[in-house]
Amino acid sequence: MTLQAPSSILQPMGKKGTSVLKRQRELKKAEKAAEKRERRTEQGGDRKPGPQVASVDDLRGYGMVDEEEPSHKQPS
């Protein structure tokens, strides 16, 4: 009588399936996002809610505004 080892024992120990690796990547990504949320709540609500608006200096830095000061007059 010959004994045979189960096929799971014969597979190399270091090789993982792609689904296992994908699950590990997703878990790591989710943990990182959770840590980021925790840090944000610990720091307090220093962010103002609402849309972010660029200042004239920011726009000038991006080259979107002429070098002269913008006029705040409404055309009539």
Backbone torsions as a table, in degrees:
resi	resn	phi	psi	omega
1	MET	NA	128.9	-178.5
2	THR	-105.8	132.1	177.9
3	LEU	-93.7	138.1	176.9
4	GLN	-118.9	140.5	177.7
5	ALA	-79.5	146.3	176.3
6	PRO	-60.2	150.7	-175.7
7	SER	-63.6	-26.7	-179.7
8	SER	-67.3	-27.2	178.9
9	ILE	-76.4	-29.8	-176.5
10	LEU	-78.2	-15.5	179.5
11	GLN	-74.0	146.5	178.9
12	PRO	-62.0	143.8	-175.9
13	MET	-73.2	-32.4	-173.0
14	GLY	-82.8	-10.3	-174.8
15	LYS	-93.8	127.7	178.5
16	LYS	-115.0	153.1	177.2
17	GLY	-72.6	158.1	-178.8
18	THR	-65.7	-30.5	179.5
19	SER	-67.3	-34.9	178.0
20	VAL	-67.1	-44.1	179.7
21	LEU	-64.0	-39.9	179.1
22	LYS	-63.8	-44.0	178.8
23	ARG	-61.1	-40.8	178.7
24	GLN	-65.5	-41.1	177.9
25	ARG	-62.8	-43.9	179.9
26	GLU	-63.8	-40.1	178.9
27	LEU	-64.2	-44.4	179.2
28	LYS	-62.3	-41.0	179.5
29	LYS	-64.7	-42.2	179.3
30	ALA	-65.6	-40.4	178.0
31	GLU	-64.0	-40.7	179.5
32	LYS	-63.8	-41.7	178.2
33	ALA	-64.5	-39.4	179.3
34	ALA	-65.5	-41.4	177.2
35	GLU	-62.3	-40.1	179.0
36	LYS	-63.0	-43.2	178.5
37	ARG	-62.6	-41.9	179.3
38	GLU	-62.2	-45.4	179.5
39	ARG	-61.1	-40.1	-178.9
40	ARG	-64.4	-40.1	-179.7
41	THR	-73.7	-32.6	178.3
42	GLU	-68.0	-34.8	-179.2
43	GLN	-73.2	-13.6	179.7
44	GLY	94.3	178.6	-178.1
45	GLY	-91.2	56.2	-179.4
46	ASP	-73.9	-9.0	175.7
47	ARG	-86.7	137.9	177.4
48	LYS	-87.3	135.7	177.4
49	PRO	-71.6	154.1	178.3
50	GLY	111.1	179.9	-177.1
51	PRO	-72.8	149.2	176.9
52	GLN	-89.4	134.2	-178.3
53	VAL	-119.4	131.2	179.3
54	ALA	-77.3	142.0	175.9
55	SER	-79.6	169.9	178.8
56	VAL	-62.2	-37.9	178.5
57	ASP	-63.3	-39.3	177.8
58	ASP	-63.3	-45.4	179.9
59	LEU	-64.2	-38.2	178.3
60	ARG	-64.0	-38.6	178.5
61	GLY	-63.5	-31.5	177.7
62	TYR	-85.1	-3.9	179.7
63	GLY	77.3	24.2	-177.5
64	MET	-99.1	-5.1	-178.4
65	VAL	-127.5	142.9	175.0
66	ASP	-64.7	162.8	-177.6
67	GLU	-69.5	-22.0	178.9
68	GLU	-78.2	156.9	-178.6
69	GLU	-67.6	137.7	178.6
70	PRO	-72.4	145.2	177.6
71	SER	-89.9	141.4	-177.8
72	HIS	-100.0	18.5	-179.3
73	LYS	-83.5	138.8	176.9
74	GLN	-86.1	134.0	175.8
75	PRO	-69.0	139.4	-178.7
76	SER	-106.9	NA	NA
